[in-house]
């Protein structure tokens, strides 16, 4: 952040320079900057250049005063005594300090804060020559136009005001009276440029493309907030006209609960907001069923960060209170990292869905085939060792293959997942049941007709069932990679770990069947039998493609059952 505009009276000082400022006004500006601040100035160890600490706004003002106004902060602190400090108030948007000069009997009170707030406290102002003039309605309107002009250029407007009185007998009472007094003299206005990072607009566009609605809540005035939001892409040009997209915190606060719920979705920018306003918006959005993420860096942001579903604090500028109240700390303070969080969050969720679909398919098929075989013949085709191997494929290798895929661009093309949306979607149920039904049909056919079809003995037939079952899971892993897309091989060349695990699984299966006969209770199969097993397993690919061609309703299947049951109860007057 950097001070780019400075107005003394109604004169812009960019062309005139600081040397043309009168001595008395320059001294007052030095006092107002050096004492009414939470930052500090010190010389760097490397040379004569200065370094600044504090918030970005404080550092920008201190840098401007030292470089442009030749302010000597150490010398000023030695010449004055601080009497009272009024800390920055997020509601009043200003801070104040009273000081006494050691070489005379005057007390100077300095205020600094949001330009329109401080201007409302002033009754006079310093002109360019250093003379005090009355701030009447006409002059006040001119200053308002100057503030709006800077705000429209996305500048943060800060005003300095002051009042000087003779030291009285009751010094404490006099200071308190002055701090509450509105009869101040305006010293000057500064416009601070808070530039957007180059990648912020792209990050905002990426979030909006992914279906995420972004709202900007700021303490700046409405003109600055509107200009910055337009620059970032949060607002479209002229979107705010008669649309309710931009409101002030006080206006939002004064809405009735019903009005807030009705208008909160349309609001894109909230200006001049307090911490309570931010918390109130989060509560309203959650009440409407939205999943809310909040970013913040200050102590005042802590309530909203804690209330939100996901709180994201800043790792560099963020306070410890904000970090403790958040769920995620963004180490680089970059909004672009929010897109990364969003992308990886969706990736983890999608990978969990893939693994669940794959795992349930294996469970359903294994349970049905063993149950039917046990009831019909008293024997199970899959031994304990074979089931353990199937479980190893299903749990360990399956999880590694399906749950470790990296995010892809297609994840950002989908709408966000609703709070009440089921983890297992209708598409997953369709894929799962189709594959499980096919596997059960093939395995039961081999169980009851395999001996006659292939002319094999019991051991060979059981090995055929075991081998076909395992290979079906291997081929079905490809189907599980893409829950909705028909082309399950899209991007397969980038999933090196997936291909490696598939290769390892096939090699280990060959070893189990061909070389660990006694351990795995298997018999060696000839090439014809291997081809039959592979052929049965490969049919799962066209089945997966056909199933995804069938349109599936978005509403969960079980909701139809619930509605049907509810309708019957209503008809029965229950």
Secondary structure, 3 states (H helix, E strand, C coil): CEEEEEEECCEEHHHHCHHHCCHHHHHHHHHHHHHCCCCEEEECCCCCCEEEECCHHHHHHHHHHHHHCCCCHHHHHHHEEEEEEEEEECCCCEEEEEEEECCCCEEEEEEEEEHHHHHCCEEEEECCCCCEEECCHHHHHHHHHHHHHHHHCCEEEEEEEEEEEECCCCHHHHHHHHHHCCCEEEEEEEEEECCCCCCHHHHHHHHHHCCCCCCEECCCCHHHHHHHHHHHCCCCCCCCCCCCCEEEHHHHHHCCHHHHHHHCCCCCEEECCCHHHHHHHHHHHHHCCCCCEEEECCHHHHHHHHHCCEEEEECCCCCHHHHHHCCEEECCCCCHHHHHHHHHHHHHHHHHHHHHHHHHHHHHHHHHHHHHHHHHHCCCCCCHHHHHHHHHHHHHHHHHHHCCCCCCHHHHHCCCCCCCCCCCCHHHHHHHHHHHHHHHHHHHHHHHHHHHHHCCCHHHHHHHHHHHHHHHHHHHHHHHHCCCCCCCCCCHHHCHHHHHHHHHHHHHHHHHHHCCHHHHCCCCCCHHHHHHHHHHHHHHHHHHHHHHHCCCCCCCHHHHHHHHHHHHHHHCCC
